[in-house]
Amino acid sequence: MLTIPPRGGVHVPGQGLEALDVTSVRAYGVRIEFRVPAPLLAHLPVPIVPGAEQGSRGPADAVISVRVDHTADGGTLYEIAENGTVLGMEASLQAAASVVESWAQLTVATLARGLVFVHGGVVGWQNRAIVMPGRSLSGKSTLVLALVEAGANYYSDEYAVFDSDGRIHPYWRPPKLRVASDQEAASRLLGGVVSGSPPLPITLGLVLISRYEAGSRWLPRQLSCGETLLGLLDNTVPLRLRPEESVKTLAKAVANAQGFEGMRGEAADFAEQALGLLRRV
C-alpha cells in the first residue's frame, strides 16, 4: 500500500535503502520526476532547483532516478540515471545527492521554454547587470561574492537566465564554494537576500570574461558586440538544442552592453575594478 511521505512524494515500499520516494517539481516550465532512495531526500536542497514548486502534475520532461547496488564486500553504490541513461555511480548518499541536484538544475537550464540559460555569475548594480560567463570551477562564485561585498546585488552564481526581451532573471541559490570558511562567509553576507527580485535589463551593463592569474591586475581589452555575443554563446546551455533562439535572445541582450576580456588577480581587486569600469560606461 502506498503512503504519502514528507515533501509531497509517493513512497514505494522496499527493503532498507531500496525504498524509493517518487516526487516531482516544476521549475521554469520544466517538470522533473525523481525516483530516489528515501534517505537521499534529506541531502537535497529545498527547492532542488531555484524557484521550483513541488508536487506538480502532468507528464514529466525528465525522470531522474537513483538505484541502489550492493557490492561483494558489503559496500553500497548509487547509480544515478536520467531517462534511463546512466549519469554516474557514487559511493555515498551525499555524493549521489550532489549529482542529482546538479543534473536537475542542468536539465531545467537545457529544457526551459522561452528562456536561455548561460553558465555565469550575475550581480546588479544601479539597475544594470554585470554578467561573468564561466562554467563550474571557474571561480565565478568567488567573483560574485566579492562584487556583492563591494555593494552589488546578488542575482546568481550559476546561471544567467535571459528571457526573449534580453532581460536577466534572478537564479537565487546559496552559492557553492569549495572552502568551508568561504561558504560560511557567503551565508553571512547573503543572509538577508531573498529570491523573487525583478528581472534586470542588461542594457548598458557589462559582460566580463576573465581568467585568474596570481599577481595580475585586470587590464582588459574591450570586445566588439560580436565578440561579446560569442563569449556568452560559448557558455550557453541550450545552444545545440535551440541554436536560433539562443543566438537571437543573446544578440538582443548584448546590443547595448559592453564586453571586456582579460586576466585578473584576486577577486576583491577585480570587483573594485569592475565597478569602477561600470561607473565609466
Secondary structure, DSSP 8 states (H G I E B T S, - for coil): --B--GGG-EEE--SGGG-EEEEEEEETTEEEEEEEEGGGGGGS-SSSSTT-EES--S--SEEEEEEEEE-TTS-EEEEEEETTEEEEEESSHHHHHHHHHHHHHHHHHHH-TTEEEEEEEEEEETTEEEEEE--TTSSHHHHHHHHHHTT-EEEESSEEEEETTSEEE--------SSHHHHHHHHHHTTT--S----EE-TT-EEEEEEE-TT-----EEE-HHHHHHHHHTTBTTTTTSHHHHHHHHHHHHTT-EEEEEEE--HHHHHHHHHHHHHH-
